[in-house]
């Protein structure tokens, strides 16, 4: 009976867990459906407003052009009609005078010729004064205005054809964030192209983020900050507050494009991994309030300063910025270590060390390849990859030079460093074992100041 009861309880627990998973999936499904519906509604409204504005602008431009052309016709007509009207008035006046003279002559012919002899002579004088042989010059039709219009038929095609292809409905942005992984005090954002959504080959990406959680690019409450612009396909956004949600979005453009593409739907993520910190247990060094910068306080000790815990994870990158340097000693430098045992040098087994002179030491052995000497404002990056349990592939980059080699370790040392953790917050979750190391610095003289990112 007890076995049957336990079976029922296990079934209920399993069904409850399955139900919770389905409810989470249903919530994600509802968010997806809401995104489709909301984006479609917003797109319809945007299209209607845009084409209404476009139509109004085109009609206004056509009406304005028509009014101007009509005013030009009216002016030409007025300028051409005025001299013709004056000529018309002159001819009409001449016709009236000639008719009056004809009527007077007819009246004299029908009257007593002897009695009107003087009037007949006066009529001749009057006719001479009227200059009956003079006719006003009428302009030839070839020299007066004959108004016409020149309306290119191509304008209709020039308007209709661009309008027929104006605008484009895009189902998704041409680039999308594909993965977000937690990093100490930040997140690693990766992205990729959606080829069918962009006409030109993408040559540049722009990554932006804002504090807070939003799924809309149109929310005016959020201020977006550009953190990466270039040909990269991944970027580590640093200096984030722990457990504070941040929204990330991406856009792109082709080589010949000036305008950036539509932004991807924002993705919300956060980091739960504390920022890299120097240990505050070494009295020979002082650290700032965040623990990200260490300064050598005394020259009485050459003791190594380690990180606060084995914070560096293989597969990640870590960046050292040398803010200031003091006097140089041959054992000065920075590196990665398997353990945090008290040491006065990093030229030891289980250590990867870059000296201030630019020499590289692996497990205490000096390599042939050299990097630039460390100086104020030097930026040094360590990047590692777990190849197998006893081997790490490491790259050190300083200035414009880098060196890559395999770092072999003893099995028992590296196996003790395996821990379980989850990465890919917000986008993907990877359950895997990782190798954690200490980062370290070792300098003798005062005033050395090194920050960590």
Secondary structure, 3 states (H helix, E strand, C coil): CHHHHHHHHHHHHHHHHHHHHHHHHHHHHHHHHHHHHHHHHHHHHHHHHHHHHHHHHHHHHHHHHHHHHHHHHHHHHHHHHHHHHHHHHHHHHHHHHHHHHHHHHHHHHCCCCCCCHHHHHHHHHHHHHHCCCCCCCCCCCCCCCCCCCCCCCHHHHHHHHHHHCCCCCCCCCCEEEEEEEEECCEEEEEEEECHHHCCCCEEEEEEEEEECCCCCCCCCCCCCEEEEEECCCEEEECCCCCCCCEEEEEEEEECCCCCCCCCCCCEEECCCCCCCCECCCCCCEEECCCCCEEEECCCCCCCCEEECCCCEECCCEEEEEEEECCCCCCCCEEEEECCCCCCCCCCCCCEEEEECCCEEEECCEEEEEECCCCCCCCEEEEEEEEEECCEEEEEEEECCEEEEEEEECCHHHHHCCEEEEEECCCCCCEEEEEEEEEEEEECCCCCCEEEEC
